[in-house]
């Protein structure tokens, strides 16, 4: 029988790279914690209607990319293609708005879209994101952008550019939609196939088409900013003023509309020039109509999502090195059944005391085990042979200085504070 491989568009995250993932997740968790965002974990699959109503039936996500199936209860179920609709459904179902006027929520996990796999984007990919629900203030827009910026900066990413736009309210977009259709209709034959299909269904999506001919046509199209009401324009001006106050540089991109129907007012993307055509690492905006669209009371909201795979591509390019890993502080070698049993007990005690201990379970000769200890990065090698096991002793070999001593196992465990100090000192000296 042939071997079974991962499906196209999925991939295994292996030990040698998982350190990047852990670093991204740890920094995100820290930044969210400082801003008092609470984690929420919605289900991986939902009723298909949630995404059709929330994202919009005319979008590519709903029309072309969702993984949808009928379950045994004859219900249409969809693997989540994004998080926001599920988070809003949870907000409504559990009446979170009644518990706190403004909800600050964050999430992380896999999402699923059936599209052509490419660098930084698979059919199963991962997002980290934030939703601030309950405030219509432009300050909420700026806060979520600032939180995203903090995460990216703490990761040490470079070549980042914030682009912003306003897509106005429903009335603004209705007027603009009519003007855009009127402009594009005479050019319909020259648009790419997807844009021709979008012309009556979702014409705003034509603005961010990647087709060169379509891009040339929309360069002369009317701009949404010219169709904003006074209230929408004031909201956008306040967002810009507060970004300036925070020292967050931005560029207005009048063609930026994002791909989902629920956006209102502020739309934004944070991009990196290090990723070529697939430049966006964070995207989001305001969606004041989504809560009511999904059955809740009218509630303003704003949020964003980051693609974790793209973040990691940037980290790899920036650092040009292997993923960060947790190295051993102590490497324990043993020979013989009695020594191995005592070694297991000793390793467990040290681990419970907060030390990173690698216990060599190969059963190889001491010579080979010592070579692995040297390569492990550990400061200390503990040695247990049959003679040490019989006497209740353990050998200590400090790998940097080659200093060797013996100590009773009881004394070693009784002097953990001194041992930790020595290990910490060695770590500082090694950088």
The 8 nearest C-alpha neighbors of each residue, nearest first, counted from 0:
[[1, 2, 3, 4, 5, 6, 7, 11],
 [2, 0, 3, 4, 5, 6, 7, 10],
 [1, 3, 4, 0, 5, 6, 7, 11],
 [2, 4, 1, 5, 6, 0, 7, 10],
 [5, 3, 6, 2, 7, 1, 10, 9],
 [4, 6, 9, 10, 7, 3, 11, 8],
 [7, 5, 9, 8, 4, 10, 3, 122],
 [8, 6, 9, 5, 116, 122, 10, 121],
 [7, 9, 122, 121, 116, 6, 123, 10],
 [10, 8, 123, 7, 6, 121, 122, 5],
 [9, 11, 5, 12, 8, 6, 7, 121],
 [10, 12, 13, 9, 5, 14, 17, 16],
 [13, 11, 17, 10, 16, 14, 15, 20],
 [12, 14, 15, 16, 11, 17, 10, 18],
 [15, 13, 17, 16, 12, 18, 324, 322],
 [14, 16, 13, 17, 322, 18, 321, 324],
 [17, 15, 322, 18, 14, 13, 19, 12],
 [16, 18, 20, 14, 19, 15, 13, 12],
 [19, 17, 323, 21, 322, 324, 16, 20],
 [20, 18, 22, 17, 322, 21, 16, 323],
 [21, 19, 17, 23, 18, 22, 24, 311],
 [20, 22, 18, 24, 19, 23, 25, 17],
 [21, 23, 19, 25, 20, 24, 18, 26],
 [24, 22, 20, 26, 21, 25, 27, 19],
 [23, 25, 21, 27, 22, 26, 28, 20],
 [26, 24, 22, 28, 27, 23, 21, 29],
 [27, 25, 29, 23, 28, 24, 22, 30],
 [26, 28, 24, 30, 29, 25, 150, 31],
 [27, 29, 25, 31, 26, 30, 32, 24],
 [28, 30, 32, 26, 27, 31, 25, 33],
 [31, 29, 33, 27, 32, 28, 26, 150],
 [32, 30, 36, 34, 28, 33, 29, 27],
 [31, 33, 35, 29, 34, 30, 36, 28],
 [32, 34, 30, 31, 35, 29, 36, 28],
 [33, 35, 31, 32, 36, 30, 146, 103],
 [36, 34, 32, 33, 31, 37, 103, 104],
 [35, 37, 103, 104, 31, 34, 32, 105],
 [38, 36, 104, 105, 103, 35, 39, 32],
 [37, 39, 105, 106, 104, 36, 40, 107],
 [40, 38, 106, 105, 104, 41, 37, 86],
 [39, 41, 106, 42, 38, 107, 86, 108],
 [40, 42, 85, 86, 39, 43, 89, 82],
 [43, 41, 44, 40, 45, 85, 79, 78],
 [42, 44, 79, 78, 41, 45, 110, 109],
 [45, 43, 78, 79, 77, 42, 76, 46],
 [46, 44, 77, 76, 47, 78, 79, 42],
 [45, 47, 76, 48, 49, 75, 77, 44],
 [46, 48, 76, 77, 49, 75, 50, 45],
 [47, 49, 51, 46, 50, 52, 75, 53],
 [50, 48, 47, 52, 51, 46, 53, 84],
 [49, 51, 53, 54, 52, 48, 47, 84],
 [50, 52, 48, 56, 55, 49, 53, 54],
 [53, 51, 50, 55, 49, 48, 54, 56],
 [52, 54, 50, 55, 51, 49, 84, 289],
 [53, 55, 50, 259, 260, 51, 52, 261],
 [56, 54, 51, 260, 57, 52, 58, 53],
 [55, 57, 51, 61, 58, 62, 52, 54],
 [58, 56, 55, 200, 201, 62, 59, 61],
 [59, 57, 60, 61, 56, 55, 62, 259],
 [58, 60, 62, 63, 61, 64, 57, 258],
 [61, 59, 64, 58, 62, 63, 65, 80],
 [62, 60, 59, 58, 56, 65, 63, 64],
 [61, 63, 59, 60, 58, 56, 64, 57],
 [64, 62, 59, 60, 61, 65, 113, 58],
 [63, 65, 113, 60, 112, 114, 61, 62],
 [66, 64, 112, 61, 67, 113, 60, 80],
 [65, 67, 77, 78, 112, 113, 64, 68],
 [68, 66, 77, 76, 65, 78, 75, 47],
 [69, 67, 76, 75, 70, 77, 66, 74],
 [70, 68, 75, 74, 73, 76, 71, 67],
 [69, 71, 73, 72, 74, 68, 75, 76],
 [72, 70, 73, 69, 74, 75, 68, 76],
 [71, 73, 70, 74, 69, 75, 76, 68],
 [74, 72, 70, 71, 69, 75, 76, 68],
 [75, 73, 69, 72, 70, 76, 71, 46],
 [74, 76, 69, 47, 68, 46, 70, 73],
 [75, 77, 46, 47, 68, 67, 45, 69],
 [78, 76, 67, 47, 44, 66, 45, 79],
 [79, 77, 44, 66, 43, 111, 80, 67],
 [78, 80, 44, 81, 110, 43, 77, 111],
 [81, 79, 111, 110, 112, 65, 78, 82],
 [82, 80, 79, 110, 83, 84, 111, 85],
 [83, 81, 85, 84, 86, 79, 80, 110],
 [82, 84, 86, 85, 87, 81, 130, 302],
 [83, 85, 87, 86, 82, 53, 88, 50],
 [86, 84, 88, 87, 83, 82, 41, 89],
 [85, 87, 89, 83, 88, 84, 90, 82],
 [88, 86, 90, 84, 89, 85, 83, 91],
 [87, 89, 85, 91, 86, 90, 92, 84],
 [88, 90, 92, 86, 87, 91, 93, 85],
 [91, 89, 87, 95, 88, 93, 92, 94],
 [92, 90, 94, 88, 89, 93, 295, 87],
 [93, 91, 89, 94, 90, 88, 95, 295],
 [92, 94, 95, 91, 90, 89, 88, 96],
 [95, 93, 91, 96, 92, 97, 90, 98],
 [94, 96, 90, 98, 97, 93, 99, 91],
 [95, 97, 94, 98, 99, 100, 102, 101],
 [98, 96, 95, 99, 94, 100, 93, 101],
 [99, 97, 95, 96, 100, 94, 102, 101],
 [100, 98, 96, 101, 97, 102, 95, 133],
 [99, 101, 96, 133, 102, 97, 98, 134],
 [102, 100, 133, 99, 132, 134, 103, 96],
 [103, 101, 132, 131, 104, 99, 133, 100],
 [102, 104, 131, 36, 130, 37, 132, 101],
 [105, 103, 37, 36, 130, 38, 129, 102],
 [104, 106, 129, 38, 128, 37, 39, 36],
 [107, 105, 128, 39, 38, 127, 40, 129],
 [106, 108, 127, 126, 128, 105, 125, 109],
 [107, 109, 125, 126, 127, 110, 106, 124],
 [108, 110, 125, 124, 123, 126, 111, 107],
 [111, 109, 80, 124, 79, 123, 125, 81],
 [110, 112, 123, 80, 122, 79, 78, 124],
 [113, 111, 64, 122, 65, 80, 114, 66],
 [112, 114, 64, 122, 65, 66, 111, 115],
 [115, 113, 112, 64, 116, 122, 121, 63],
 [114, 116, 117, 113, 122, 121, 8, 120],
 [117, 115, 121, 8, 120, 114, 122, 118],
 [118, 116, 120, 119, 115, 121, 8, 277],
 [119, 117, 120, 116, 121, 309, 277, 312],
 [118, 120, 309, 308, 117, 312, 121, 306],
 [121, 119, 117, 118, 116, 124, 308, 122],
 [120, 122, 8, 116, 123, 124, 9, 117],
 [123, 121, 8, 112, 113, 111, 124, 9],
 [122, 124, 111, 121, 9, 110, 109, 8],
 [125, 123, 121, 109, 110, 122, 120, 111],
 [126, 124, 109, 108, 307, 110, 306, 308],
 [125, 127, 306, 305, 307, 107, 108, 304],
 [128, 126, 107, 305, 304, 106, 108, 306],
 [127, 129, 304, 303, 106, 105, 305, 126],
 [128, 130, 105, 302, 303, 104, 106, 304],
 [129, 131, 302, 104, 301, 103, 132, 105],
 [132, 130, 103, 301, 300, 102, 302, 104],
 [133, 131, 300, 102, 101, 134, 130, 299],
 [132, 134, 101, 299, 298, 300, 100, 102],
 [135, 133, 136, 299, 132, 300, 101, 139],
 [134, 136, 299, 137, 133, 300, 139, 287],
 [135, 137, 138, 134, 139, 140, 234, 299],
 [136, 138, 140, 139, 238, 234, 237, 141],
 [139, 137, 141, 136, 140, 142, 238, 241],
 [138, 140, 142, 137, 141, 136, 143, 134],
 [141, 139, 137, 138, 142, 143, 301, 144],
 [140, 142, 138, 144, 139, 143, 145, 238],
 [141, 143, 139, 145, 144, 140, 138, 146],
 [142, 144, 146, 145, 141, 140, 147, 302],
 [143, 145, 141, 147, 142, 146, 148, 140],
 [144, 146, 148, 142, 143, 147, 141, 149],
 [147, 145, 143, 149, 148, 144, 142, 150],
 [148, 146, 144, 150, 145, 149, 143, 151],
 [147, 149, 145, 151, 146, 150, 152, 144],
 [148, 150, 146, 152, 147, 151, 153, 145],
 [151, 149, 153, 147, 148, 152, 27, 154],
 [152, 150, 154, 148, 153, 149, 156, 147],
 [151, 153, 155, 149, 154, 150, 156, 148],
 [154, 152, 155, 150, 151, 149, 26, 156],
 [153, 155, 151, 152, 156, 150, 23, 26],
 [154, 156, 152, 153, 157, 151, 314, 317],
 [157, 155, 154, 151, 152, 314, 313, 158],
 [156, 158, 159, 155, 271, 317, 152, 273],
 [159, 157, 271, 272, 160, 273, 156, 270],
 [160, 158, 271, 270, 157, 269, 161, 272],
 [159, 161, 270, 269, 271, 162, 249, 158],
 [162, 160, 269, 249, 268, 250, 270, 163],
 [163, 161, 250, 268, 267, 249, 251, 252],
 [164, 162, 267, 251, 266, 252, 250, 161],
 [165, 163, 266, 252, 251, 253, 265, 255],
 [164, 166, 265, 264, 167, 266, 235, 224],
 [165, 167, 264, 263, 265, 256, 164, 223],
 [168, 166, 264, 165, 171, 263, 231, 227],
 [167, 169, 171, 263, 170, 264, 172, 166],
 [168, 170, 172, 171, 173, 167, 263, 174],
 [169, 171, 173, 172, 168, 174, 167, 228],
 [172, 170, 168, 174, 227, 169, 167, 173],
 [171, 173, 175, 169, 174, 170, 176, 168],
 [174, 172, 176, 170, 175, 171, 169, 177],
 [175, 173, 172, 177, 171, 176, 170, 178],
 [174, 176, 172, 178, 177, 173, 226, 223],
 [177, 175, 179, 173, 178, 174, 172, 180],
 [176, 178, 180, 175, 174, 179, 181, 173],
 [179, 177, 175, 181, 176, 180, 182, 174],
 [178, 180, 182, 176, 181, 177, 175, 183],
 [181, 179, 183, 177, 182, 178, 184, 176],
 [180, 182, 178, 179, 184, 183, 177, 185],
 [181, 183, 179, 180, 184, 178, 220, 185],
 [184, 182, 180, 186, 185, 181, 179, 187],
 [183, 185, 187, 186, 181, 180, 182, 198],
 [184, 186, 183, 187, 182, 181, 188, 189],
 [187, 185, 183, 184, 189, 188, 190, 216],
 [188, 186, 184, 190, 189, 185, 195, 183],
 [187, 189, 186, 190, 195, 185, 191, 184],
 [190, 188, 187, 186, 191, 212, 213, 216],
 [191, 189, 213, 187, 188, 194, 195, 192],
 [190, 192, 194, 193, 195, 213, 210, 189],
 [191, 193, 195, 194, 196, 190, 197, 188],
 [194, 192, 196, 195, 191, 197, 190, 205],
 [193, 195, 197, 196, 191, 205, 192, 190],
 [196, 194, 192, 198, 197, 193, 190, 187],
 [195, 197, 193, 194, 198, 192, 200, 199],
 [198, 196, 201, 194, 200, 202, 195, 199],
 [199, 197, 202, 195, 196, 200, 194, 201],
 [198, 200, 197, 201, 202, 196, 180, 195],
 [201, 199, 197, 57, 198, 202, 196, 58],
 [200, 202, 197, 203, 204, 199, 198, 57],
 [203, 201, 198, 197, 204, 205, 199, 200],
 [204, 202, 205, 201, 206, 256, 176, 179],
 [205, 203, 206, 202, 207, 201, 258, 208],
 [206, 204, 208, 203, 194, 202, 207, 197],
 [205, 207, 204, 254, 208, 203, 217, 214],
 [206, 208, 205, 204, 209, 254, 255, 256],
 [209, 207, 205, 210, 206, 214, 213, 204],
 [208, 210, 211, 207, 214, 213, 212, 206],
 [209, 211, 213, 208, 212, 214, 191, 190],
 [212, 210, 214, 213, 215, 209, 208, 216],
 [213, 211, 215, 214, 210, 216, 190, 189],
 [212, 214, 216, 190, 210, 215, 211, 217],
 [213, 215, 211, 217, 212, 216, 210, 218],
 [216, 214, 212, 213, 218, 217, 211, 219],
 [215, 217, 213, 214, 218, 219, 212, 220],
 [218, 216, 220, 219, 214, 215, 213, 206],
 [217, 219, 215, 216, 220, 214, 221, 213],
 [220, 218, 217, 216, 221, 215, 222, 182],
 [219, 221, 217, 218, 222, 182, 179, 216],
 [222, 220, 179, 219, 223, 178, 225, 182],
 [223, 221, 224, 225, 253, 220, 254, 226],
 [222, 224, 225, 226, 175, 166, 221, 253],
 [223, 225, 222, 226, 227, 253, 165, 166],
 [226, 224, 223, 222, 227, 221, 175, 228],
 [227, 225, 223, 224, 171, 175, 228, 174],
 [228, 226, 171, 224, 231, 225, 167, 232],
 [227, 229, 231, 230, 232, 171, 226, 167],
 [228, 230, 232, 231, 233, 227, 234, 226],
 [231, 229, 233, 228, 232, 234, 227, 235],
 [232, 230, 234, 228, 233, 167, 229, 227],
 [231, 233, 229, 235, 234, 230, 227, 228],
 [234, 232, 236, 230, 235, 231, 229, 237],
 [235, 233, 231, 237, 232, 236, 137, 230],
 [234, 236, 238, 232, 237, 233, 231, 165],
 [235, 237, 233, 239, 238, 234, 232, 240],
 [238, 236, 240, 234, 239, 235, 241, 233],
 [239, 237, 235, 241, 137, 236, 240, 141],
 [238, 240, 236, 242, 237, 241, 243, 235],
 [239, 241, 237, 243, 238, 242, 236, 244],
 [242, 240, 244, 243, 238, 239, 237, 245],
 [243, 241, 245, 239, 247, 244, 240, 238],
 [242, 244, 246, 240, 241, 245, 247, 239],
 [243, 245, 241, 242, 246, 240, 247, 239],
 [246, 244, 242, 243, 247, 241, 145, 248],
 [245, 247, 243, 244, 248, 242, 241, 249],
 [248, 246, 242, 245, 243, 249, 244, 145],
 [249, 247, 246, 161, 243, 242, 250, 160],
 [248, 250, 161, 162, 247, 160, 251, 163],
 [249, 251, 162, 252, 163, 161, 248, 160],
 [250, 252, 163, 162, 164, 253, 249, 255],
 [251, 253, 254, 255, 164, 163, 162, 250],
 [252, 254, 255, 164, 251, 222, 224, 223],
 [255, 253, 252, 206, 256, 207, 222, 164],
 [254, 256, 252, 253, 164, 257, 207, 266],
 [255, 257, 254, 166, 266, 258, 203, 204],
 [258, 256, 259, 255, 266, 204, 283, 262],
 [257, 259, 204, 256, 260, 58, 59, 60],
 [258, 260, 54, 261, 257, 58, 262, 55],
 [261, 259, 55, 54, 262, 258, 58, 53],
 [260, 262, 286, 259, 289, 54, 263, 288],
 [261, 263, 286, 285, 260, 284, 259, 264],
 [264, 262, 286, 285, 168, 167, 166, 287],
 [263, 265, 167, 165, 166, 285, 168, 266],
 [266, 264, 165, 284, 285, 164, 263, 166],
 [267, 265, 284, 164, 163, 165, 283, 256],
 [268, 266, 163, 162, 283, 282, 284, 164],
 [267, 269, 282, 162, 281, 161, 270, 279],
 [270, 268, 161, 281, 160, 279, 280, 162],
 [271, 269, 279, 278, 160, 159, 280, 268],
 [270, 272, 159, 278, 273, 158, 274, 160],
 [271, 273, 274, 158, 275, 278, 270, 159],
 [274, 272, 271, 275, 158, 313, 278, 316],
 [275, 273, 278, 272, 277, 271, 276, 313],
 [274, 276, 277, 278, 273, 272, 271, 279],
 [275, 277, 278, 274, 272, 279, 209, 273],
 [278, 276, 275, 274, 279, 118, 119, 280],
 [277, 279, 274, 270, 271, 276, 275, 272],
 [278, 280, 270, 281, 269, 277, 268, 271],
 [279, 281, 270, 305, 306, 269, 309, 310],
 [282, 280, 305, 269, 268, 304, 279, 306],
 [283, 281, 268, 303, 304, 267, 269, 305],
 [282, 284, 303, 267, 302, 266, 304, 268],
 [283, 285, 266, 265, 301, 302, 267, 262],
 [284, 286, 301, 263, 265, 262, 300, 264],
 [287, 285, 262, 263, 261, 300, 288, 301],
 [286, 288, 299, 300, 289, 285, 298, 263],
 [289, 287, 286, 291, 290, 292, 261, 297],
 [288, 290, 292, 291, 286, 261, 287, 293],
 [291, 289, 295, 293, 292, 288, 298, 297],
 [290, 292, 295, 297, 294, 296, 293, 289],
 [293, 291, 289, 290, 294, 288, 53, 52],
 [294, 292, 291, 290, 295, 289, 53, 88],
 [295, 293, 291, 292, 290, 296, 91, 88],
 [296, 294, 291, 290, 91, 293, 297, 292],
 [295, 297, 291, 298, 290, 294, 91, 292],
 [296, 298, 291, 290, 295, 288, 299, 287],
 [297, 299, 133, 290, 296, 287, 300, 291],
 [300, 298, 287, 133, 135, 134, 132, 286],
 [301, 299, 132, 287, 286, 131, 133, 285],
 [302, 300, 285, 131, 284, 286, 130, 140],
 [301, 303, 130, 129, 283, 284, 131, 143],
 [304, 302, 283, 282, 128, 129, 284, 130],
 [303, 305, 128, 127, 281, 282, 126, 283],
 [306, 304, 281, 127, 126, 280, 128, 307],
 [305, 307, 126, 309, 308, 280, 125, 310],
 [306, 308, 310, 309, 125, 126, 305, 311],
 [309, 307, 119, 311, 310, 306, 312, 120],
 [310, 308, 119, 312, 311, 307, 306, 280],
 [311, 309, 307, 313, 308, 312, 314, 280],
 [310, 312, 314, 308, 313, 309, 315, 307],
 [313, 311, 309, 315, 310, 314, 316, 308],
 [312, 314, 316, 310, 311, 315, 317, 309],
 [313, 315, 311, 317, 316, 312, 318, 310],
 [314, 316, 312, 313, 318, 319, 317, 311],
 [317, 315, 313, 319, 314, 318, 312, 273],
 [318, 316, 314, 315, 319, 313, 156, 157],
 [317, 319, 320, 315, 316, 314, 321, 313],
 [318, 320, 316, 315, 317, 321, 314, 322],
 [321, 319, 318, 322, 315, 316, 323, 317],
 [320, 322, 323, 319, 16, 15, 315, 318],
 [321, 323, 16, 18, 19, 324, 15, 320],
 [324, 322, 18, 19, 321, 325, 16, 22],
 [325, 323, 18, 326, 322, 15, 17, 19],
 [324, 326, 327, 323, 18, 355, 328, 376],
 [327, 325, 324, 376, 328, 377, 375, 355],
 [326, 328, 377, 355, 329, 356, 357, 376],
 [329, 327, 377, 355, 378, 356, 326, 379],
 [328, 330, 356, 379, 377, 327, 380, 378],
 [329, 331, 380, 357, 372, 356, 358, 377],
 [332, 330, 381, 358, 380, 382, 359, 357],
 [333, 331, 382, 359, 381, 383, 368, 358],
 [332, 334, 383, 384, 339, 338, 382, 342],
 [335, 333, 384, 338, 339, 383, 385, 362],
 [336, 334, 338, 337, 339, 385, 384, 333],
 [335, 337, 339, 338, 340, 334, 385, 341],
 [338, 336, 340, 339, 335, 341, 388, 385],
 [339, 337, 388, 341, 335, 340, 336, 383],
 [338, 340, 342, 336, 341, 337, 333, 335],
 [339, 341, 337, 343, 342, 338, 336, 344],
 [342, 340, 344, 338, 343, 339, 345, 337],
 [341, 343, 339, 345, 340, 344, 338, 346],
 [342, 344, 346, 340, 341, 345, 347, 339],
 [343, 345, 341, 347, 342, 346, 348, 340],
 [344, 346, 342, 348, 347, 343, 341, 349],
 [347, 345, 343, 349, 348, 344, 342, 350],
 [346, 348, 350, 344, 345, 349, 343, 351],
 [347, 349, 345, 351, 346, 350, 344, 352],
 [350, 348, 352, 346, 351, 347, 354, 345],
 [351, 349, 354, 347, 353, 352, 348, 355],
 [350, 352, 348, 353, 349, 347, 354, 346],
 [351, 353, 349, 350, 354, 348, 415, 347],
 [354, 352, 350, 351, 349, 355, 348, 356],
 [353, 355, 350, 349, 352, 356, 328, 351],
 [356, 354, 327, 328, 350, 329, 353, 357],
 [357, 355, 329, 327, 330, 354, 328, 350],
 [356, 358, 330, 327, 331, 359, 329, 355],
 [357, 359, 331, 330, 360, 356, 332, 346],
 [360, 358, 332, 361, 331, 357, 368, 330],
 [359, 361, 362, 358, 332, 333, 363, 339],
 [362, 360, 363, 359, 368, 364, 358, 332],
 [361, 363, 360, 364, 334, 359, 333, 335],
 [364, 362, 361, 367, 368, 365, 366, 334],
 [363, 365, 366, 367, 368, 362, 334, 369],
 [364, 366, 368, 367, 369, 363, 334, 332],
 [367, 365, 369, 364, 368, 370, 363, 371],
 [368, 366, 370, 369, 365, 364, 363, 371],
 [367, 369, 365, 371, 370, 366, 372, 332],
 [370, 368, 372, 366, 371, 367, 365, 373],
 [371, 369, 367, 373, 372, 368, 366, 374],
 [370, 372, 374, 368, 369, 373, 375, 367],
 [371, 373, 369, 375, 370, 374, 330, 368],
 [374, 372, 370, 371, 375, 369, 376, 398],
 [375, 373, 371, 372, 376, 370, 377, 369],
 [376, 374, 372, 377, 373, 371, 327, 326],
 [375, 377, 374, 326, 327, 373, 378, 328],
 [378, 376, 328, 327, 329, 375, 379, 330],
 [377, 379, 398, 328, 397, 329, 376, 399],
 [378, 380, 397, 329, 377, 398, 396, 330],
 [381, 379, 330, 396, 331, 329, 395, 397],
 [380, 382, 331, 395, 394, 330, 332, 396],
 [383, 381, 394, 332, 393, 333, 331, 395],
 [382, 384, 333, 393, 338, 387, 332, 388],
 [385, 383, 334, 387, 333, 386, 338, 388],
 [384, 386, 388, 387, 338, 335, 389, 334],
 [385, 387, 389, 388, 384, 390, 383, 392],
 [388, 386, 392, 390, 384, 385, 389, 383],
 [387, 389, 385, 338, 391, 386, 390, 384],
 [388, 390, 386, 387, 391, 385, 392, 337],
 [389, 391, 387, 392, 388, 386, 407, 385],
 [392, 390, 388, 389, 387, 407, 408, 393],
 [391, 393, 407, 387, 408, 390, 406, 388],
 [394, 392, 383, 406, 387, 382, 408, 405],
 [393, 395, 405, 382, 381, 404, 383, 406],
 [396, 394, 381, 404, 403, 405, 380, 382],
 [395, 397, 403, 380, 402, 379, 398, 401],
 [398, 396, 379, 401, 402, 399, 400, 378],
 [397, 399, 401, 378, 400, 379, 396, 380],
 [398, 400, 397, 401, 378, 402, 379, 425],
 [399, 401, 402, 398, 397, 396, 403, 378],
 [402, 400, 398, 397, 399, 396, 403, 379],
 [401, 403, 397, 400, 396, 404, 398, 395],
 [404, 402, 396, 395, 401, 397, 405, 394],
 [403, 405, 395, 394, 396, 406, 402, 393],
 [406, 404, 394, 393, 395, 392, 407, 403],
 [407, 405, 392, 393, 408, 411, 394, 410],
 [406, 408, 392, 410, 409, 391, 393, 411],
 [407, 409, 411, 392, 410, 393, 391, 406],
 [408, 410, 412, 407, 411, 413, 391, 392],
 [411, 409, 413, 407, 412, 408, 414, 406],
 [410, 412, 408, 413, 414, 409, 407, 406],
 [413, 411, 409, 410, 414, 415, 408, 349],
 [412, 414, 410, 411, 415, 409, 416, 408],
 [413, 415, 411, 412, 416, 417, 410, 418],
 [414, 416, 418, 417, 412, 413, 419, 411],
 [417, 415, 419, 418, 414, 420, 413, 421],
 [418, 416, 420, 415, 419, 414, 421, 422],
 [419, 417, 415, 421, 420, 416, 422, 414],
 [418, 420, 422, 416, 421, 417, 415, 423],
 [419, 421, 423, 417, 418, 422, 424, 416],
 [420, 422, 424, 418, 419, 423, 425, 417],
 [423, 421, 419, 425, 424, 420, 426, 418],
 [424, 422, 426, 420, 425, 421, 419, 427],
 [423, 425, 421, 427, 426, 422, 420, 428],
 [426, 424, 422, 428, 423, 427, 429, 421],
 [425, 427, 423, 429, 424, 428, 422, 430],
 [428, 426, 430, 424, 429, 425, 423, 422],
 [429, 427, 425, 430, 426, 424, 423, 422],
 [428, 430, 426, 427, 425, 424, 399, 378],
 [429, 427, 428, 426, 425, 424, 423, 376]]
